[in-house]
Each structure stands twice: as C-alpha cells, then as structure tokens.
C-alpha cells in the first residue's frame, strides 16, 4: 500500500482530535503522541520503497518523497520525545498541541510528495498554519509569544501570498502547474525576464520556511517567543520540507541561469549575515535562530548546484542539521526548569549539573560548527565539494571562512558548559527521565556515527534522486 | 594505487588501524571506570601498550624503500571517492614513535597536577592520541583533515578546563587561530580533488599542476601549517596556550602538535606543489630566520619560565622550517631529526616546569630561583635538557641543528650566517634561566631563611625521576649515535627532494620579477579552465565506477614526462 504512511499520519491527527474532545489527565496525550509518532517512523520505513501516483499524478510517492518522509517522521518522534511533560503548555492545551503538531507533520508529508504547484501550495499552507497556532499557546503572561506569533503569521502569510502570485505567473507563462512538465519546459522560459521574476516570486515562501536571507527576519523573534519545545519544531521540521521542495523545483531554473546567481548570492549572504549576527547573542534560542539562517545558506549551496550529488549533499546536510539542532534544543528544554528561555550564562556549570547534557551540547555544537567527525563536518564537506564542482568557487571560500567565524559562538556555549564555575556547581542537578537519558545518548551516537560513516547515507540519498 | 605501497607482510593484522583505534577504545572504556588513580593508571597502561605496539612498526620498517608500508585501504564514502587509507613512510615513522612514547609521560606528569574531572581528562587525552596518530598515518586528504580538526576539541578542552587563570582567553585563541588557518586547507583539498579526481595523497604527488593552481593551493596549505608550527607572525596563540595549559597539555602541544605543521609542509606542500614551493621557498626561509631570531630575542626578555620555553619553541621550530625549505638532504634530514629532538627536549622542559610549579605554585623565574641546593637531582636534569635545548654538542639538538646549518650554508651562505645568531641566542636565554634557577642570590623577596624554601622544594620522587630519565636517555642517545634514527628516513627524504626539484617542476617556474609572476599566473588561469574541465570528466567516470577516479591521473601527461626526466 503506497499511501499507508499518509493515511497513518492523517489517522494519528484524528486520534488527537478525539483526545481534544475528551477529558484527559496530564500526560495522557503525550503518551499517545509518543506511541503514534514512533508508529509514524515505522510506517515511513515500511512504506520506504513504495511507488504510486494519486489524483492524476499531482501526488506522487517515490524514493525521493519516501526518504524525506522518514526524515520528517523521525523529527516528529524526536520533538515529541524531547518535550518531556510539555512544560511550556497548560494541561488543557496538551491534546491540542499534539493535534496541531501532527497536522503540521501531515502537511509536510504531503508537501514532499506534491507534484503539482497547487497541491504543493495547499500542503505548504496546511503545514504552516498548524504551526502558527502552536506559538501563542505558550504558557505565561502573553506578550512575547503573541508578538512572535503575529510576526510569524504576518510574514508567513505575506510570503505565501507572493508565492501564490508567482505561481499564477508561472502558470501564465508555461500553461501548466505540473512540476514534472515544468522542470522540462521552464528552463526555456527562463530566457525571458518574466520567467525569472515569476520563479523568484514563487520561491518566496520556501525561502521563508528555510529562513534564507532576506526572508529571515522573523526567525530570531519567533524562536525566542515560542516555547522551547515549539522552537525545536519550527527550527527543524519545516526546513526538511523546504529542502525537499527546493530540490524538486530548482530544476525549473535550468543550468547556469540568472536564477542560480541569485541563489548563490542569497546563500552567501545567509551564511555571512547569520554568523555575524549570532556572534553577539546571549539568548541561546536567538543564537540558534541566527545559526539556522547561516545553515540555510549551506543547504542552499547544495541545492543550487542542481546536480544529483549536490542535492544528495543537501539532504544529508539537513538530516545532520535536524539531529544536531534537536540535540541542543533537547539540552535547552531540560535545563529550563520552568519553561523559561535559556541564556548562555545559564549554561555555566552545566557539566557538574548533568554531564550527559553537557556532552550532548558539546557534540551538537561542535557538529553545527562543522568539526569532524560529526555529521556537520561531513555535510559541509559534501555541500562545499558539490558547489566547487559546479564552479562556485567563491561560494566555497565564503562557506569555508564562515565555518571559522561560527566556531566562536558555538564554543561560547561549550565553554560555558564545561568551564569550572563555583557558583553554578552548587546549582541543583538536572534530573533526566530514562527516556531523556536514552535520547541524550542516542543524539551523541547518532551525530558521531552518521558523521563518521556518511557513505551509506550518501548512497541512499543519491539513489532517491 | 598499489604501486605506492610496499608489500610488507610482517604483520598478519592491520597494525596501523590498531595503533589509531587502541586509544579510542581505551577512551570509551574509561567512561565506565571510576576513581582518580584507577583512571590514570588505566590510561597509562593503554598508552604504554600503544607504545609497545608501535615498536614492531619501527623494527620491521624497511628503510630501503620510499613507498608507504603496512598500508591499509578501505572504501569510506563512495559518492566522493573518499577512502580510509593508512600508511607509514620514513617521514612519518619517527613522528609516530615520538607520539606513542611521549603520551604515557603526559599521564605521569598529570598524576598529581590534575585533580578534578579525571574521567574527562583521561578521555580527552586518549582521544587526542588517536587523532594525532591518525594525522601522521593518513594517506587520504579527507581522512587527514578529519583527524587534523578532531584534534582541536580535546586540546581545547585540556586548556579550557584544566588550564590556568587566563584559560578562557588562551583556549579560545588557540581554537580560533588553528581553525581559521585550516578552513582554507579544506578548500585547497577540494580544489585538488577536482583537479585529479582523488583524495589519495601519493597520486596527488605524481600529478602535475599549473603554476597558478599550485600557487593558491600552496598558500592555503601553508597558512594552515604555518599557524600550527607556528611561524612568525602567526605565533601569538602559542605563548598564550602554553602558559595557560596544564603540564600535560603543554607537553602534547610542544612535543607533538607543533610537529603537525612541519609534517604537513613535508608531506603535502613539497611533493604536491613543488613549483610553488621552489618559487616561495626563499620567502619561507627568511620567515624562518625571522622566527628564529624573534623567538630568541623575546625569550630573552621573559620572566615566566613557561613563556620563555614557549618563545624558544618559536625559535626552534624556525630551525625546522628552515631545514625543510632548504630542500636539500642535510636540511630536511636535520629538520625531521630536529622535530623529534624538539619533541623530546621541550617536552622534558615543560615537565620540569610542571614539577617546580607543583612545589612553588608559581611559574615566575623569581619565585623559583636558587633551588639548586634543595633539588640537586632536579637541577641536574634541568641542566641536561637546557643544554640540549641550546644545542650543546653531545646532546640530540646539536646533531639536528648542525645538519640544518650545514644545509643552510650549502644553499646560501647569507641564510646560514643569519641562523647562527639564533643558536647563540638559545645559549643566552637558556643559560640565563639555568643561572637564575640554580644559583641566583637571594634578592630579598623572602622565601629564604624562613625555612619555607627547603620545605617546599623537595627533590624528585620516583615517578618524576623515571619520567625525566626516560627522556634523558633519548637526549644522549640521539646526541651520540644519531645514525639509527636517521637511516630509516633517508630514502623517503631523497624521494621528497627529488619530487620537489624534479625538472618538470622547475620548468614551470615563472621568470623572475613581478611581470614574470603575473604572466605565470595568467597563463595558469587559462589552463585552469582545462584543469577543472578535467575534473568534470573525472567525475563523469566516477559515475561509471569508482575505479575511474584512480585511473584518471595516471593517464595524465605528468607521469610520462617524469619518466623522461629521470632518464637523463
């Protein structure tokens, strides 16, 4: 059954909907969520080799989409698992939280399989709007999360408006919304200025999801205002979807067009701007927000090469980014006792409060910085190598130089966690549940193993393309 | 690629992999151990086992061939033709031995000094050993880069967690400097890959490149290595790191880490980018001279013993880079020997400093002066190592420096003449240090007469005595009978030199002057397009099967012309 995974995720959302109607005690929805998200990973793996078309080939299940579905459901399971007890939300919102989360995951799942600009747009909106709701639901007096939510919705809606407008131009120029046809016919249209304008506008909302400069402005405020566990979702899951769509759609630009130049410039600006802005941050989530802007630049570097190896590198990169970013969010979530935000100073003495969390943080941060033997290094190596092959030498040099800049703020976190600090050493120890401990160890092993044995994954992703 | 490997079936098991991963396995096991002495004892045992494991490599090493021995090859990432390739030749052999022999001493000298977070300390030390051995054994550029960068993390933690008062600044500076230096190394590695279709180092050495391409690759490599060595003006991280690092950190830094840079020059810059090396060697020779003189003069003015030895390292490493860029037999031989000597002598000096620091809790010369009466055995060792550091005849450094100086005079008398004052400066600052520490008169800052001095400065215990004796044996051994150490490396060195000075390398040299340089760079640009075109076609083959990547270079013109040149 080719569509088993989609059906499963949709049914999971229905289960959560029923839970919102019922009176449940604290923790019951979470137990359901753990079970159902673990099931989603299994069903994604089960449907891994599936092939099939639906609705007149507007929806296609192929190796490419199934690979992304595994990544998305894995991310789904991890974000559910790391939010132990859902500290930032009132009990009455617990079931709703998982309902909207699962709808967003459903949207992303559909997004990876969409083969028509309209199904793509609808899937994107399903994924986005569900996430918008999670932000203001955060417990507390209200102002930061509401501000974050408004920024997220307004920017998001504006970006998708521009996208929709762009899609209408694309349809006007090419007379079709079928992506498979567009990839073949659109490169010829790119010669006209209108073709470039239409494509650039259409990409707006994917740039927005990926937080590419200059579509990044919402990122720091939303990360900061959203709850720790929600920021973890916003930082990772939509990016996987965006990478999938961008890989599918960049083919429309053809080889060596002006659009590629545009992408090169945006990638370079993203890396550089994100890194420089991150240098001065004190709130860890804001810091991660700027770091994610810079990582979006690297993902874009792989995508814009428009080659199989480059795209496979981008998938590997986003997979590694998912693990490493979630590892750090896992640490943040567990440090903050009352769901408050965590500053770099709060990380001080973490080593004596919880050696496991400190080590997870170190592995995650060194991974994001791109130090071997982590997944972050292998990802950067692959992405830069692909870009070099496509003759983007300056982008490679800028990317490499940015690695050196970024290490400063990642080290800042590691240093805070490890440097001996008398005041912080008397602070209470962090209690981790069994699941939390297992998750911490799993993050460390996964980041190191995926990083030191990347060959298998690269072969897998290349086959998927 | 088997033509680059010498068949040597002395071992029925992959000994180099054992060597690389034994410490890592030890590190994993150490996570489950508890207790200060248990952990340090365990680490010591692992490192001694590692040292014993490395001895058969030395004894079974065939000095008659320049090929890589005990080689191992496992495909790693097919998508980019990255392989796990290990091998050892005459250049890396002694450095591997140096690493395995110095590491157990690092545990010994931390026996009392490191008293908190033992688990992490032992873990960092063992991971460090794996990374360092890996750097010396890797024959794949990506594998090399992985180990090269992976080294930074444990070293950073050694300074940042167990360091002195200013450790935050020093550790950050260390990390940023070395990382910033090596990111362009990665770009150069990728560029080489697209020019040849492989990351395999021996193939890269055989391949010919245009001058412009070599020039940029050389600069990227040289920046990374010059920071690591460190060469003037990239040396400023070293005194900071040395002063703040705990004794074992300083020993690793001085004995092994600094050698990575000079090893990189020898292994990569000379054979892969010979024309650029020949072209830029005069500049690097003069930078080496500046390093020697600058390091010597600054060492002369230090009040802090650790800083003094740190700046003296800048000078000594200047001798090593001087020897390397002479590109003649004596120079390179002396350079490698001097790498080993500096590892032994400076490591020993840092251990000596650690020993008095544990007694006086001060690194200042003034606070540790006139202790000769209380610690006679200690000052005897200190004297021996200081003499070795200044290159006194009969000690190891004399042989190395002499070889380098002979090479220098052979190459260019002026350079030789400028290197001599460097050796004199070493004598001046080391003798000044010795005089102050052993005999200096009490200048009234009060620890004489109150009995405290005698109480604090008790002489060496058995552990310290053993550590220093072990190093002292090598100081004298290499000093009196250097032949067994040199003879294993001669063949490899002559190969490197012939690769660098081969006719086709010199043929690409631009005409002297700025216009000649610009012409060569411009000509290279046109050619560069072809080079990358070649890379593309190499990749086309890659899709057909990974063998394509290896065959691409051997069909290139560089090989046949090499055959011609060696013919006459």
Boltz contact constraints between the chains, C-beta under 6 A:
constraints:
  - contact:
      token1: [A, 371]
      token2: [B, 149]
      max_distance: 6.0
  - contact:
      token1: [A, 372]
      token2: [B, 146]
      max_distance: 6.0
  - contact:
      token1: [A, 372]
      token2: [B, 149]
      max_distance: 6.0
  - contact:
      token1: [A, 372]
      token2: [B, 150]
      max_distance: 6.0
  - contact:
      token1: [A, 373]
      token2: [B, 146]
      max_distance: 6.0
  - contact:
      token1: [A, 373]
      token2: [B, 150]
      max_distance: 6.0
  - contact:
      token1: [A, 385]
      token2: [B, 80]
      max_distance: 6.0
  - contact:
      token1: [A, 385]
      token2: [B, 190]
      max_distance: 6.0
  - contact:
      token1: [A, 388]
      token2: [B, 190]
      max_distance: 6.0
  - contact:
      token1: [A, 388]
      token2: [B, 194]
      max_distance: 6.0
  - contact:
      token1: [A, 389]
      token2: [B, 194]
      max_distance: 6.0
  - contact:
      token1: [A, 396]
      token2: [B, 187]
      max_distance: 6.0
  - contact:
      token1: [A, 397]
      token2: [B, 187]
      max_distance: 6.0
  - contact:
      token1: [A, 400]
      token2: [B, 183]
      max_distance: 6.0
  - contact:
      token1: [A, 400]
      token2: [B, 186]
      max_distance: 6.0
  - contact:
      token1: [A, 400]
      token2: [B, 187]
      max_distance: 6.0
  - contact:
      token1: [A, 403]
      token2: [B, 183]
      max_distance: 6.0
  - contact:
      token1: [A, 404]
      token2: [B, 179]
      max_distance: 6.0
  - contact:
      token1: [A, 404]
      token2: [B, 180]
      max_distance: 6.0
  - contact:
      token1: [A, 404]
      token2: [B, 183]
      max_distance: 6.0
  - contact:
      token1: [A, 407]
      token2: [B, 179]
      max_distance: 6.0
  - contact:
      token1: [A, 415]
      token2: [B, 160]
      max_distance: 6.0
  - contact:
      token1: [A, 418]
      token2: [B, 161]
      max_distance: 6.0
  - contact:
      token1: [A, 454]
      token2: [B, 77]
      max_distance: 6.0
  - contact:
      token1: [A, 455]
      token2: [B, 76]
      max_distance: 6.0
  - contact:
      token1: [A, 455]
      token2: [B, 77]
      max_distance: 6.0
  - contact:
      token1: [A, 455]
      token2: [B, 78]
      max_distance: 6.0
  - contact:
      token1: [A, 458]
      token2: [B, 79]
      max_distance: 6.0
